[in-house]
Amino acid sequence: MSAVWSRVGAPSTSRTCRRYPGIGGAPAASLGVRLAHVPTYRMSQAAALLGVSVDTLRRWADAGRLATSKDPGGQRQVDGRDLAAFAIELAASTPAPPAIGAQSARNRFPGIVTRVLRNEVVAQVEIQAGPHRLVSLLTAEAVDELGLAPGMLAVAVVKATNVVVELPARS
């Protein structure tokens, strides 16, 4: 699995910081920078997160709408940050749904983190779950503990007026 690294998240001692060229490729740990691993997604995972079929996602990739790469086994994959940006673009171009007459709400929304804004105390996390954009306010400590960064898979759990962010269990 290839990796993209950002400034927020779990510490790393063996990676260089490619996201910030001003750092000059020095080991991130030597600069006191905390790095988070942002995963790549198999085409089936990316399609599920976007709420489309794998065939649709492949057509979009073949048309150049979404960048893909190949894993060591030759399977196509999508970088988490690219998927997050594409999810935002796709949601913006989706027409508004018709008025709802009746609804059975579900309370778990698996999606991809598209933005993390934080200061010393509080953070705002945006998750794109299919056509739904969910925003959660968390403590900065919770964001650090979860290692949230754009491109990561997360689940927004809605309970009354609160949105709780969870990470799926590692398999």
DAWODA-V772131 format. One record per helix or strand. SS is the DSSP state (H for helix, E for strand). FROM is the first residue (numbers start at 1). LEN is the number of residues. Records with the same first field share a line. If there is no record, write none. Layout:
SS: FROM-LEN  FROM-LEN
This chain:
E: 4-3  16-1  27-1  36-3  40-3  69-2  76-4  108-11  122-8  132-8  153-7  162-5
H: 21-3  28-4  43-8  54-9  80-14  140-7
